[in-house]
Each structure stands twice: as structure tokens, then as C-alpha cells.
Amino acid sequence: MKTLVIYSSKHGSSEEFAKIISEKINNCEITSVENVSEKNLCDYNHLVIGSSIYAGKFSKKFNNFIQENLKILLDKKLGVFVIGGIESQYLKTASSQLPESIINHACAVVYGGYKYDFNRMNFFEKFIVKIVSKTGKSIDALKPKNADALIASLNGEKNA
């Protein structure tokens, strides 16, 4: 089985989580939504898509990719990951941002955690993160074990 992990990342958190997934799957490739046009999605058995949430929304590029490739995504075994600061709201946000058909079709929609890297943020982003998270320092709270749950679901394992 051939797998492609497709991510949208502004500060690198989604890319890092996508790499965690891709390193654990045999015969797996990884690409950003910006470069996915180079790949023929039909060549893959499994697709994994994921993005960070900014101000309650996925990136425009990620949403455009989904709309442009919806038919193919719904024809493949699909996993979805969400990177964002509030774990209790990730599924609600994903459900409001993604087509219902994607949510219903995906074998897993997992929370990948979050990461605040102040070295990659501009002044305004740092200001907002400081207010929302009540911290002024970089935090790495990615959840690699949730990648395992997504992979188990792709492989058809129960209780994933």
C-alpha cells in the first residue's frame, strides 16, 4: 500500500506532525499542499491530510486543496490530523471547516497537539499567542501517540 501525507503548515508544526506520521509508515511520501500538484493522488492507496488551525480556521490553501480534490479524497482511505492549541475544540473546528463528506469518510480525525515556536512568529502572532495561551515562551506539545492512532485506523485496526 502506498501512502501520501499532505500537510499545510505556517510555522512548521503541521509539517513536523506529518513527518512523524510518514516516518512510521512503509512506502510513504510526504508533501505540502503547495507542492501536491506535482503528485498524482490517484497513485496512492491511502491519503493523510492535515493542517494547523489559525483563529479557528484552516489555511485557505488547505481548504482550496480539499475542494479541488474532493472526489479523489473520497475515493481513498483517508486520515485527517488537526494541529491547534485547544484539544477540546479540534473536532468541532474540523467539522465546521471541512466538508461533512470528508469527516464522515475519514477513518480517523486526530488531534496532533500544538507547538508555539516564538522564533517563527511575527510580533502580532506572538502577541496573540501570549494572550490566548498565557505564556511568553515556546512550547512543544505535539502528540506523537495520536499519529499512532491515525496509522492504526488507516491499517484497519480496531480501537484506534
N, C-alpha and C positions, 0 to 999 in steps of 0.2 A: 504494500500500500504506500502510495506517495502522498505526502502531506505538505501543504504550504501554509505558513503562518504569515499573516498580513497585519501590519500594525500602523497606527497613526500616533506620532509622538512629537511633542513640542520641546520637552526638556529631557527626554531620554528615558523616562520611567516605563512607558509602554514598550519601547524598544528593548529595554532590559528584561521585562517580563516575557516578551516574545522570544528572546534568546534563551531564557530559562526553559520555556516550552520546547523550542526547536532542538535544544541540546539533549533532550530526554526522549526524542522520537527518532527511530531509524528512518532513513530515506526521507528526510525533512529539509525543506528550504525555508528561507525567511526573506521577506521584503517589506518595504514601506508602501503605503498607499500611493505615494508619489511615483514609485518605480514599478508598480504592479502591471502597468500596461505592457511591460517587457515580458511578462509571464503569460503563458496560455493556461488560464484557470481550468480548462477542460482536461488538461493533462494530469490533474491531481484527483485522488480519491477523497481526501479529507482536506477541509479548509478550516483554519482558525483565524478569526478576525478579532481585533481589539483596539481600543483607544482609551485615552485619558478623558476625563470629564473636566471641562473648564466652565465655571459659572453655570453648572447644571446642564451642559450640552457637550456633545461630541464635536470634534472639529468638522468644519464644512467639507474638507477633503474626504474625510471618513464617510460622512453621510452621502456625499456625491458618489463615492465608490460603491456603496451599498445600492443606491438607486440604479446606477448604471449596470450593475452586475447581479441584480436581484434574482433573475431567473436561474443563473448558474449557481448562485449561493444556495438556492432552494433545491437544487438538483444534487447537491453534495452532502456528505456527512459533515456537519458544521459544529464548531465550538466557538464560543464568544467569551472574551475576557474584558473586564472593565477596570480601569485604574482610576481611583478617585479617593478623596480624603475621608468620606463618610460611609463606612461599611453598611450601616443600617439602611442607607438610601440608594445603594448602587442598582438594585434590581428595579426599583421604582423609576429611577432615572433612565436605565437602559430600556425599560418598557415604554417610556414616554418618548424616547428618541429614536428607537429602532422600529422598523415596520413590525407589526404584530406577527406577520408570517415568519419573520426571522426568529423572533422569541419562541414561537411555537415549534419551529423546525429544529432549532439548535438542540443538540444532545446535552449541552451544558452551557450555562451562563454563569461564569465565576467572577468573584471579586479578587483582583490581583494585588490589592493593597494600595499603598501610595508611597510617594517619595518626594520630599521637598528638598531640592538642591538649590540653595540660595546663590551659589556661584553661577547658575544658569538662568537666573531670573533677572528681569529688569526691575527698576525701582518700584514701579506700580505693582508688579506681581508680588514682590517682597512685602510691600505694604499690606496688600490684601491678605496674603498668607499669614502674616503676623497677627492681623485682627481675627481671622477666622480660626486659626489653629492655636492662637495664644502662645506662640513660640517665635523666637527670632533666630532659631538655628536650623540647620539642615537635619532632616530626619529620613531614615530609610526604613520604611515599614512595608516593603513588598512581602508578599506571602507565597513563597515558592511551593508550599504544600498544596495550595489551591491549583497550581499548574498540574500537579499530580492528579487531582480530582478531574480536571478537564481532560487530561490524557486518558485516564481510566474510562471516562464516558465515551470518548472517541473510539476506544477499543471495545466498547460494548460491555464493560464490566459493571455489574450491579452495585448499588450502594456507593456510587462515586459521588 
